Amino acid sequence: MEELKMEDFLKMAEEVWPQFKKSLTELVKIPSVLDEYKEGADAPFGIHNKEALLYMLELGKKEGFKAYNCDNYAGHLQFGDAQETLGLLAHLDVVPVTGQKWDNDPFTVVEKDGKLIGRGVNDDKGPLLASYYAMKILKDKGFKPNKNIKLIMGCDEETGSRCLEHYFKKNPMPELGFSPDACFPCINGEKAHANIDVVGKTDDACPIVTFYAGERYNIVPEEAHMTLNKNLSKQYKQFLEEKGYKGAYKKGTYYAYGTAAHAMTPEKGFNAAFILFEFLEEYAPSNISNFMTKYITYDPFGKKLGIDKEYPEMGSLTENVGVVRIDERHIKVGFDLRVPADEMENLIRQKFFDALKDYEGLTFDMPAMTPVHYVPSDSFLVEALVKSYQEATGDYEHKAYCIGGGTYAKFMDKAVAFGPQFVGREDVDHQANEYIYESDYKKIIAIYAKSIYDLTR
């Protein structure tokens, strides 16, 4: 077989594009949002997550790939039969659309202005399918890889990655790989990850009856609402006007509207819950509103708490409040922290303890952090991936870098996150009207195919 060049892969990507669009439309149609985790059940993450996995396994079987289902937690499609394995780790679950304002049905792919719009088109169903069609291109070309190529597909990445934890208990770890779930040129490092719950009870002065914001720890809430045991509607309308915030008072409920963003870059969003806490602290203060405004609100880097640290390779700590629940005086405030060094765990625990000790009835729970993940930029893996990106784009300026996002790459010692977002493109993951450019994804398929080719020949 003669050596294949990037121009060959770009041509083949164009040829499979109609099939890619058809598959993406069918896959997005499956609303694979976590239903309820039921350990050991036939559909552990819900019927739709299972349906999405079965769809991909059937698609691959029809094309002659070896298909494996790991108890409906995860599965893989395999090409090749060698000693070593290259793992492509992608996910089929998507974040909810609750509280978001879409122009069209989120689970119906819409074509508009050179874009494909729908939940999951960029996170992560589109990239998963780009990886699949990259494998198909090579298989159809008669390529004989010197490693197994496994597209490993999970159903729970957005809510804890219990899917791959289960999968890797029963299957060997690939020797190297990448996750198509981030940005180009290459993400060779990921910060540590901590979830923290501040819990307790409101004090007697607190007017909150109910307070609701957010569905996931890893999303900045774009809407929050609360009910109170006193009427502060006039004050709230005046507050919104004076501050320039977006919100409303409707039928006894106080609404606030912000901007959603991924928890790895909370500074790109505007947390709607903070508007309500700020209002409460000004007009009807209590233990929880005082804690939030003194130590948390409008502070994506943890300066108020004293956990704002920055490291040369990994960057700064980020802090997101993704979930707020207050009902019948019970409080839960859920934090998502992306931490640049493992050594910071004790500092974070101490700072939360110090901040909360003056608030009777409030405490916190923090499970162990996941560790920092890092693969050197001069490794064979990173250099091969960046080379494919450069050949397709002509961009030799940007280099591999580290992020706060957590991808499947952290499950393997020698894995990185690779694409699909090009430099300069808007980050639309987890947001309403999530979209991809058709022109980008034709190039992405080619980049993944050339990368797999270079890593396995």
C-alpha positions as CSV (number, residue, x, y, z in Angstrom):
1,M,0.0,0.0,0.0
2,E,1.5,3.3,-1.0
3,E,2.0,6.0,1.6
4,L,-1.1,8.2,2.2
5,K,-0.8,12.0,2.4
6,M,-3.0,14.6,4.1
7,E,-4.5,15.5,0.7
8,D,-5.6,11.9,0.3
9,F,-7.4,11.9,3.6
10,L,-9.1,15.3,2.9
11,K,-10.4,13.8,-0.3
12,M,-11.7,10.7,1.4
13,A,-13.3,12.7,4.2
14,E,-15.3,14.6,1.5
15,E,-16.5,11.3,0.1
16,V,-17.8,10.0,3.4
17,W,-19.4,13.3,4.4
18,P,-23.0,12.4,3.4
19,Q,-22.7,9.3,5.5
20,F,-21.4,11.2,8.5
21,K,-24.3,13.7,8.3
22,K,-26.8,10.9,8.2
23,S,-25.2,9.1,11.2
24,L,-25.0,12.4,13.2
25,T,-28.7,13.2,12.5
26,E,-29.7,9.7,13.7
27,L,-27.4,9.8,16.8
28,V,-28.4,13.3,17.9
29,K,-32.1,12.2,17.7
30,I,-31.4,9.9,20.7
31,P,-31.7,12.2,23.8
32,S,-28.9,10.5,25.7
33,V,-29.0,12.6,28.9
34,L,-28.4,10.8,32.2
35,D,-31.8,9.5,33.5
36,E,-30.8,8.0,36.8
37,Y,-27.7,5.9,37.6
38,K,-28.7,2.3,38.5
39,E,-25.6,0.3,39.2
40,G,-25.7,-3.1,37.5
41,A,-29.0,-2.4,35.7
42,D,-29.7,-3.3,32.1
43,A,-29.6,0.4,31.3
44,P,-27.4,1.8,34.1
45,F,-27.5,5.4,32.8
46,G,-31.0,5.3,31.3
47,I,-32.7,3.8,28.3
48,H,-31.6,6.5,25.9
49,N,-27.9,6.3,26.8
50,K,-28.1,2.5,26.2
51,E,-29.9,3.2,22.9
52,A,-27.1,5.5,21.7
53,L,-24.5,2.8,22.5
54,L,-26.5,0.1,20.7
55,Y,-26.9,2.4,17.7
56,M,-23.1,2.8,17.3
57,L,-22.3,-0.8,17.9
58,E,-24.8,-1.8,15.2
59,L,-23.4,0.8,12.8
60,G,-19.9,-0.5,13.3
61,K,-21.0,-4.2,12.9
62,K,-22.6,-3.5,9.6
63,E,-19.2,-2.2,8.3
64,G,-17.3,-5.2,9.6
65,F,-15.8,-3.8,12.8
66,K,-15.6,-6.1,15.9
67,A,-18.3,-4.8,18.3
68,Y,-18.2,-5.2,22.1
69,N,-20.8,-4.2,24.6
70,C,-19.6,-3.9,28.2
71,D,-22.9,-4.3,30.1
72,N,-24.4,-1.2,28.5
73,Y,-21.9,1.0,30.5
74,A,-19.6,1.4,27.5
75,G,-18.4,-0.5,24.4
76,H,-16.0,-0.5,21.6
77,L,-15.5,-1.0,17.9
78,Q,-12.3,-2.6,16.9
79,F,-10.2,-2.6,13.8
80,G,-7.0,-4.7,13.6
81,D,-5.7,-7.7,15.5
82,A,-2.3,-6.8,17.0
83,Q,-0.6,-7.0,20.4
84,E,-0.7,-3.2,21.2
85,T,-3.8,-1.0,21.1
86,L,-4.5,2.6,20.2
87,G,-7.6,3.8,22.1
88,L,-9.9,6.5,20.8
89,L,-12.1,7.5,23.8
90,A,-15.3,9.3,23.1
91,H,-18.7,9.6,24.8
92,L,-22.3,9.2,23.8
93,D,-24.0,11.0,26.7
94,V,-24.9,14.7,26.5
95,V,-25.7,17.4,29.0
96,P,-29.4,18.5,29.6
97,V,-31.2,21.2,27.7
98,T,-33.3,22.1,30.7
99,G,-33.5,25.9,31.2
100,Q,-31.9,26.6,27.9
101,K,-33.5,28.5,25.1
102,W,-33.0,26.8,21.8
103,D,-34.2,28.1,18.4
104,N,-35.2,24.6,17.3
105,D,-35.6,21.1,18.8
106,P,-32.2,20.4,20.4
107,F,-32.4,16.7,19.4
108,T,-33.1,17.4,15.7
109,V,-30.1,18.4,13.6
110,V,-30.7,21.6,11.8
111,E,-28.6,22.8,8.8
112,K,-28.1,26.6,8.7
113,D,-25.4,28.9,7.2
114,G,-22.9,26.1,6.8
115,K,-23.5,24.8,10.3
116,L,-25.1,21.7,11.9
117,I,-27.0,22.6,15.1
118,G,-28.1,20.2,17.8
119,R,-27.3,18.9,21.3
120,G,-24.1,16.8,21.1
121,V,-22.9,17.8,17.6
122,N,-19.7,19.0,19.1
123,D,-19.7,17.4,22.5
124,D,-19.2,14.6,21.8
125,K,-21.3,12.8,19.2
126,G,-19.8,14.7,16.3
127,P,-16.2,14.0,17.3
128,L,-17.1,10.3,18.1
129,L,-18.5,9.9,14.6
130,A,-15.5,11.7,13.1
131,S,-13.3,9.2,14.8
132,Y,-15.5,6.4,13.5
133,Y,-15.4,7.6,9.9
134,A,-11.6,8.1,10.2
135,M,-11.4,4.4,11.1
136,K,-13.8,3.5,8.3
137,I,-11.7,5.4,5.7
138,L,-8.6,3.4,6.7
139,K,-10.4,0.1,6.8
140,D,-12.0,0.7,3.4
141,K,-8.6,1.6,2.0
142,G,-7.2,-1.8,3.0
143,F,-4.9,-0.4,5.6
144,K,-3.3,-3.0,7.9
145,P,-2.5,-1.3,11.3
146,N,0.3,-2.5,13.5
147,K,-1.9,-1.8,16.5
148,N,-5.5,-2.6,17.4
149,I,-7.6,0.5,16.9
150,K,-10.4,0.7,19.4
151,L,-13.1,3.3,19.4
152,I,-14.1,3.1,23.1
153,M,-17.5,4.7,23.7
154,G,-18.9,5.6,27.1
155,C,-22.3,6.6,28.3
156,D,-21.5,8.7,31.4
157,E,-18.7,11.1,30.7
158,E,-20.7,14.2,31.7
159,T,-21.7,12.9,35.1
160,G,-18.7,11.1,36.5
161,S,-17.3,8.7,33.9
162,R,-18.6,5.6,35.8
163,C,-18.9,4.0,32.3
164,L,-15.1,3.8,31.7
165,E,-14.4,2.9,35.3
166,H,-16.6,-0.2,34.7
167,Y,-15.2,-0.8,31.3
168,F,-11.5,-0.8,32.4
169,K,-12.3,-3.2,35.2
170,K,-13.1,-5.8,32.5
171,N,-10.8,-4.7,29.6
172,P,-7.1,-4.0,29.2
173,M,-5.8,-0.4,29.1
174,P,-4.6,0.7,25.6
175,E,-0.9,1.5,25.3
176,L,-1.7,5.0,24.0
177,G,-4.6,7.0,22.6
178,F,-6.5,10.2,22.4
179,S,-9.9,11.6,23.3
180,P,-11.7,13.7,20.6
181,D,-13.4,15.9,23.2
182,A,-11.5,19.2,23.6
183,C,-9.4,21.4,21.3
184,F,-6.7,21.5,18.7
185,P,-3.7,21.5,18.3
186,C,-3.6,19.1,21.3
187,I,-4.4,19.0,25.0
188,N,-1.5,17.3,26.7
189,G,-2.4,18.1,30.3
190,E,-5.6,18.3,32.4
191,K,-6.0,19.8,35.8
192,A,-7.1,17.8,38.9
193,H,-10.8,17.9,39.5
194,A,-12.7,18.3,42.8
195,N,-16.4,18.4,43.6
196,I,-17.4,20.0,46.8
197,D,-20.8,20.3,48.4
198,V,-21.6,23.0,51.0
199,V,-24.5,21.6,53.0
200,G,-26.5,22.4,56.0
201,K,-29.6,24.4,57.1
202,T,-30.7,28.0,56.7
203,D,-30.7,30.1,59.8
204,D,-33.9,31.6,61.3
205,A,-33.5,34.9,59.5
206,C,-33.4,33.3,56.1
207,P,-36.4,34.2,54.0
208,I,-35.8,31.5,51.3
209,V,-38.5,28.9,50.9
210,T,-37.0,27.4,47.7
211,F,-34.0,28.1,45.6
212,Y,-33.1,26.2,42.5
213,A,-30.2,26.7,40.0
214,G,-28.3,24.3,37.7
215,E,-28.5,20.7,36.7
216,R,-24.8,19.7,36.5
217,Y,-21.7,20.7,38.5
218,N,-19.8,21.3,35.3
219,I,-22.0,23.9,33.8
220,V,-22.4,27.6,34.8
221,P,-26.2,27.9,35.5
222,E,-27.9,30.3,33.1
223,E,-31.1,30.4,35.0
224,A,-32.0,30.4,38.7
225,H,-35.2,31.0,40.6
226,M,-36.4,31.2,44.2
227,T,-39.5,31.8,46.4
228,L,-39.4,33.7,49.6
229,N,-41.6,34.0,52.7
230,K,-41.9,37.7,52.3
231,N,-42.7,40.0,49.3
232,L,-39.6,41.8,48.0
233,S,-40.8,42.0,44.4
234,K,-40.5,45.8,44.2
235,Q,-37.0,45.7,45.6
236,Y,-36.0,43.0,43.2
237,K,-37.2,44.9,40.2
238,Q,-35.3,48.0,41.4
239,F,-32.2,45.9,42.1
240,L,-32.2,44.4,38.6
241,E,-32.6,47.8,37.0
242,E,-29.8,49.3,39.1
243,K,-27.4,46.5,38.5
244,G,-28.2,45.9,34.8
245,Y,-28.9,42.2,35.5
246,K,-31.5,40.1,33.6
247,G,-34.3,38.7,35.6
248,A,-38.0,38.8,36.4
249,Y,-40.7,38.4,39.1
250,K,-43.5,36.2,38.1
251,K,-46.3,34.8,40.2
252,G,-44.4,34.8,43.4
253,T,-41.1,33.5,42.0
254,Y,-37.9,35.5,41.5
255,Y,-36.0,34.6,38.3
256,A,-32.4,35.5,37.3
257,Y,-30.8,34.9,33.9
258,G,-27.2,34.6,33.2
259,T,-24.9,32.9,30.6
260,A,-24.0,29.2,30.5
261,A,-20.4,28.1,30.1
262,H,-18.3,25.0,30.8
263,A,-16.9,24.7,34.3
264,M,-13.4,24.7,33.1
265,T,-13.8,28.3,32.0
266,P,-16.4,29.7,34.3
267,E,-15.2,33.2,33.6
268,K,-16.8,32.9,30.1
269,G,-20.3,32.6,31.7
270,F,-22.4,34.6,34.2
271,N,-23.8,32.6,37.0
272,A,-27.5,33.3,37.5
273,A,-27.5,32.0,41.1
274,F,-25.1,34.8,42.1
275,I,-27.6,37.4,41.1
276,L,-30.1,36.0,43.6
277,F,-27.5,35.6,46.4
278,E,-26.4,39.2,45.9
279,F,-30.0,40.4,46.1
280,L,-30.7,38.4,49.2
281,E,-27.6,39.7,51.0
282,E,-28.6,43.3,50.3
283,Y,-32.3,43.0,51.2
284,A,-32.7,39.9,53.4
285,P,-29.4,38.6,54.6
286,S,-28.8,35.1,56.1
287,N,-26.0,32.7,56.7
288,I,-26.0,31.2,53.2
289,S,-26.3,34.6,51.4
290,N,-23.5,36.0,53.5
291,F,-21.2,33.0,52.9
292,M,-21.8,33.1,49.2
293,T,-21.3,36.8,48.7
294,K,-18.3,37.0,51.1
295,Y,-16.4,34.0,49.7
296,I,-17.8,32.8,46.4
297,T,-19.9,35.1,44.1
298,Y,-18.4,36.5,40.9
299,D,-15.1,34.9,41.6
300,P,-14.2,32.2,39.1
301,F,-10.6,31.9,40.3
302,G,-11.1,31.4,44.0
303,K,-9.5,34.7,45.2
304,K,-12.1,35.3,47.9
305,L,-11.4,31.9,49.5
306,G,-7.7,32.2,49.1
307,I,-7.2,29.3,46.7
308,D,-6.2,31.3,43.7
309,K,-3.0,29.5,42.6
310,E,-1.3,29.4,39.2
311,Y,1.3,27.0,38.0
312,P,3.5,27.4,34.8
313,E,2.3,24.3,33.0
314,M,-1.2,23.9,34.2
315,G,-2.4,27.5,34.7
316,S,-4.9,28.8,37.3
317,L,-7.4,27.1,39.6
318,T,-11.0,27.7,38.5
319,E,-14.2,27.5,40.6
320,N,-17.8,27.0,39.5
321,V,-21.0,26.8,41.4
322,G,-23.0,24.5,39.2
323,V,-25.9,23.4,41.5
324,V,-27.9,25.2,44.2
325,R,-30.8,23.5,46.0
326,I,-32.6,25.0,49.0
327,D,-35.9,23.5,50.2
328,E,-37.4,23.2,53.6
329,R,-34.4,24.9,55.0
330,H,-32.0,22.2,53.7
331,I,-29.1,23.6,51.7
332,K,-26.9,22.1,49.0
333,V,-24.4,24.2,47.0
334,G,-22.4,22.1,44.5
335,F,-18.9,23.3,43.4
336,D,-16.8,22.2,40.5
337,L,-13.1,23.0,40.9
338,R,-10.4,22.5,38.3
339,V,-7.1,22.4,40.2
340,P,-3.6,22.9,38.7
341,A,-1.6,20.9,41.2
342,D,-2.3,17.8,43.3
343,E,-0.6,19.4,46.3
344,M,-3.4,22.0,46.5
345,E,-6.0,19.5,47.9
346,N,-5.1,20.2,51.5
347,L,-5.2,24.0,51.0
348,I,-8.7,23.8,49.4
349,R,-10.0,21.7,52.3
350,Q,-8.5,24.1,54.9
351,K,-9.8,27.2,53.2
352,F,-13.4,25.9,53.0
353,F,-13.2,24.8,56.6
354,D,-11.9,28.3,57.7
355,A,-14.6,30.1,55.7
356,L,-17.5,28.0,57.0
357,K,-16.5,27.7,60.7
358,D,-18.2,31.1,61.5
359,Y,-21.6,29.9,59.9
360,E,-23.5,27.7,62.3
361,G,-25.3,25.0,60.5
362,L,-23.1,25.0,57.4
363,T,-20.4,22.5,56.5
364,F,-18.8,20.9,53.4
365,D,-18.1,17.5,51.9
366,M,-15.2,17.0,49.5
367,P,-14.4,13.5,48.1
368,A,-10.8,12.9,47.0
369,M,-9.6,14.9,44.0
370,T,-8.8,13.2,40.7
371,P,-5.1,13.8,40.0
372,V,-3.5,16.0,37.4
373,H,-2.9,14.3,34.1
374,Y,0.1,15.1,31.9
375,V,1.8,13.8,28.8
376,P,5.1,15.5,27.7
377,S,4.7,17.7,24.5
378,D,7.8,16.0,23.0
379,S,6.4,12.5,23.3
380,F,5.8,10.4,20.1
381,L,2.0,10.6,20.6
382,V,1.7,14.4,21.0
383,E,4.2,15.1,18.2
384,A,2.3,12.8,15.7
385,L,-1.1,14.4,16.5
386,V,0.2,17.9,16.3
387,K,1.9,17.1,13.0
388,S,-1.5,15.9,11.5
389,Y,-3.2,19.1,12.7
390,Q,-0.4,21.3,11.2
391,E,-0.6,19.5,7.8
392,A,-4.3,20.0,7.5
393,T,-4.4,23.6,8.7
394,G,-1.1,25.2,8.0
395,D,-1.0,26.4,11.6
396,Y,2.5,26.0,13.0
397,E,2.2,28.8,15.5
398,H,0.0,27.1,18.2
399,K,1.4,24.3,20.3
400,A,0.1,21.6,22.7
401,Y,-1.2,23.0,26.0
402,C,-3.0,22.2,29.2
403,I,-6.6,22.9,30.2
404,G,-9.0,22.6,33.2
405,G,-11.4,20.3,31.4
406,G,-11.6,16.7,32.3
407,T,-11.8,14.3,29.4
408,Y,-11.5,10.5,29.0
409,A,-7.8,11.0,28.4
410,K,-7.1,10.9,32.1
411,F,-8.0,7.2,32.2
412,M,-4.8,6.3,30.4
413,D,-1.2,7.2,31.2
414,K,-0.4,7.9,27.6
415,A,-3.5,9.6,26.3
416,V,-4.3,13.2,25.4
417,A,-7.3,15.2,24.3
418,F,-7.2,16.1,20.6
419,G,-9.8,18.3,18.9
420,P,-12.4,18.8,17.6
421,Q,-12.4,22.6,18.2
422,F,-10.2,24.7,16.0
423,V,-8.2,27.6,17.3
424,G,-10.4,30.8,17.3
425,R,-13.7,29.0,17.1
426,E,-16.4,29.8,19.7
427,D,-16.8,27.4,22.5
428,V,-20.4,26.1,22.2
429,D,-20.2,23.0,24.4
430,H,-23.1,22.7,26.9
431,Q,-24.7,25.8,25.5
432,A,-28.0,26.4,23.7
433,N,-27.9,26.1,19.9
434,E,-24.7,24.0,20.1
435,Y,-23.3,23.8,16.5
436,I,-20.4,22.7,14.3
437,Y,-19.2,24.0,10.9
438,E,-19.5,21.5,8.2
439,S,-16.2,22.7,6.6
440,D,-14.4,22.1,10.0
441,Y,-15.7,18.6,10.4
442,K,-14.6,17.4,6.9
443,K,-11.1,18.5,7.9
444,I,-11.5,16.9,11.4
445,I,-12.3,13.5,9.9
446,A,-9.1,13.8,7.8
447,I,-7.0,14.9,10.7
448,Y,-8.2,11.9,12.8
449,A,-7.6,9.5,10.0
450,K,-4.1,10.8,9.3
451,S,-3.3,10.7,13.0
452,I,-4.5,7.1,13.4
453,Y,-2.6,6.2,10.2
454,D,0.7,7.7,11.5
455,L,0.3,6.1,15.0
456,T,-0.3,2.6,13.7
457,R,1.9,2.0,10.6
